């Protein structure tokens, strides 16, 4: 989802700098510019992914299925926009 949104940003002339907070900036951009219900979930999904990697939490199948649907909706919205 982040890569798709980043591609959308690049297509309109924006670039995300390689600094701390860059992934959050991508989420802010997604919420502001891409019309998809999934974009409202971007930041929550990003934080959960981060916690799963660094805080050793487990993501259940139901949450994963829901998050995957949100990600697919955002990716489709980017495809449609490009």
C-alpha positions, 0 to 999 in steps of 0.5 A, spaced: 500 500 500 505 504 501 509 503 495 502 504 491 501 511 494 508 513 493 508 511 486 501 516 486 505 521 489 511 521 484 506 521 478 504 528 481 511 531 482 511 529 490 517 525 493 518 523 500 524 524 503 528 518 506 528 521 513 524 519 519 517 520 519 517 518 511 512 513 512 507 517 516 508 522 511 505 517 505 499 516 509 497 523 510 498 524 503 494 518 502 488 520 506 488 527 503 488 525 496 486 518 494 479 517 494 478 510 497 475 508 504 482 504 505 486 510 506 482 512 512 485 506 515 493 507 512 496 510 519 492 504 523 495 499 519 502 502 518 502 502 526 500 495 527 505 493 522 511 497 525 508 494 532 508 487 529 516 488 527 518 491 533 514 490 539 513 482 537 505 483 537 501 478 533 496 480 528 490 475 528 487 472 521 480 477 522 484 483 522 489 481 517 483 479 512 480 486 514 487 490 513 488 486 506 481 488 503 483 496 505 490 495 502 487 492 496 482 498 495 487 503 496 492 500 491 486 499 486 484 507 487 491 508 485 491 504 479 484 507 477 488 514 478 494 513 474 
